[in-house]
Amino acid sequence: MSSLDRSDVARLAALARIDMTDDDLDRLSGQLSAIVDAVAKVAEVAGTDVPATSHPIPMSNVHRPDEVRPSLAQDRALAAAPEAEEGRFRVPQILGEEA
């Protein structure tokens, strides 16, 4: 059985940019460990003769030919935008990264 400790959960939270309290880290380390253990048990049971599936029925993508067609002109697309900059939509910065 594998176990996730507080430092593992804190690292995952930092990667996901989620602020967590000490209580959250304590609680989630136990919960995430239980999830990891449950997945490990399923992996033990699923042998090589069991194919991996994401859907109970087979699925396929339907593609159309990639053809050049007339589309909306850039100036018309940006005409209703609240803000535009250098021919693109201008949106607020959300991740705090340098531009």
C-alpha positions as CSV (number, residue, x, y, z in Angstrom):
1,M,0.0,0.0,0.0
2,S,1.3,3.4,-0.9
3,S,0.8,6.4,1.2
4,L,0.6,10.1,0.4
5,D,1.9,12.3,3.2
6,R,1.3,16.0,3.8
7,S,4.3,17.0,1.7
8,D,3.0,15.1,-1.3
9,V,-0.4,16.7,-1.0
10,A,1.2,20.1,-0.5
11,R,3.3,19.6,-3.7
12,L,0.2,18.5,-5.7
13,A,-1.7,21.6,-4.4
14,A,1.1,23.9,-5.3
15,L,1.3,22.4,-8.8
16,A,-2.5,22.9,-9.2
17,R,-2.2,26.4,-7.6
18,I,-4.6,25.5,-4.9
19,D,-4.2,27.1,-1.5
20,M,-4.8,24.7,1.4
21,T,-4.8,25.0,5.1
22,D,-3.0,22.6,7.4
23,D,-6.3,20.9,8.2
24,D,-7.0,20.4,4.4
25,L,-3.5,18.9,4.0
26,D,-4.1,16.5,6.9
27,R,-7.5,15.5,5.7
28,L,-6.7,15.1,2.0
29,S,-3.5,13.1,2.6
30,G,-5.6,10.3,4.1
31,Q,-8.3,10.6,1.4
32,L,-5.9,10.6,-1.5
33,S,-4.0,7.7,0.0
34,A,-7.2,5.7,0.1
35,I,-7.9,6.6,-3.6
36,V,-4.4,5.6,-4.7
37,D,-4.7,2.3,-2.8
38,A,-8.1,1.6,-4.4
39,V,-6.6,2.2,-7.9
40,A,-3.7,-0.1,-7.1
41,K,-6.1,-2.9,-6.1
42,V,-8.0,-2.5,-9.4
43,A,-4.6,-2.6,-11.2
44,E,-3.8,-5.9,-9.5
45,V,-7.1,-7.5,-10.6
46,A,-7.0,-6.2,-14.2
47,G,-4.6,-8.6,-15.9
48,T,-3.1,-8.4,-19.4
49,D,-6.1,-10.1,-20.8
50,V,-8.4,-7.2,-19.8
51,P,-8.2,-4.3,-22.3
52,A,-8.1,-0.8,-21.0
53,T,-11.4,1.0,-21.8
54,S,-12.7,4.5,-21.3
55,H,-16.2,3.8,-22.7
56,P,-18.4,0.7,-22.5
57,I,-19.1,0.8,-26.3
58,P,-16.7,1.3,-29.1
59,M,-16.4,4.9,-30.3
60,S,-15.0,6.5,-33.4
61,N,-14.4,10.0,-34.5
62,V,-16.3,11.4,-37.5
63,H,-14.0,13.6,-39.6
64,R,-14.9,15.9,-42.5
65,P,-12.4,16.8,-45.2
66,D,-10.2,19.7,-44.2
67,E,-11.1,22.2,-46.9
68,V,-10.3,25.9,-47.1
69,R,-13.5,27.9,-46.9
70,P,-14.4,31.6,-46.5
71,S,-14.5,32.5,-42.8
72,L,-15.1,35.5,-40.6
73,A,-12.6,38.3,-41.3
74,Q,-10.4,39.3,-38.4
75,D,-11.7,42.9,-38.2
76,R,-15.3,41.6,-38.0
77,A,-14.4,39.0,-35.4
78,L,-12.7,41.7,-33.2
79,A,-15.4,44.3,-33.8
80,A,-17.6,43.2,-30.9
81,A,-14.7,42.4,-28.6
82,P,-14.5,44.5,-25.4
83,E,-10.8,44.9,-26.0
84,A,-8.4,44.0,-28.8
85,E,-4.7,44.3,-29.1
86,E,-2.4,43.7,-32.1
87,G,-5.2,41.9,-34.0
88,R,-6.1,39.6,-31.1
89,F,-8.7,39.4,-28.3
90,R,-7.3,41.0,-25.2
91,V,-8.2,39.2,-22.0
92,P,-7.2,39.7,-18.4
93,Q,-4.1,37.9,-17.1
94,I,-5.1,35.1,-14.8
95,L,-2.0,33.1,-13.8
96,G,0.3,35.8,-12.6
97,E,2.9,34.9,-15.2
98,E,5.1,37.5,-16.9
99,A,3.8,38.5,-20.4
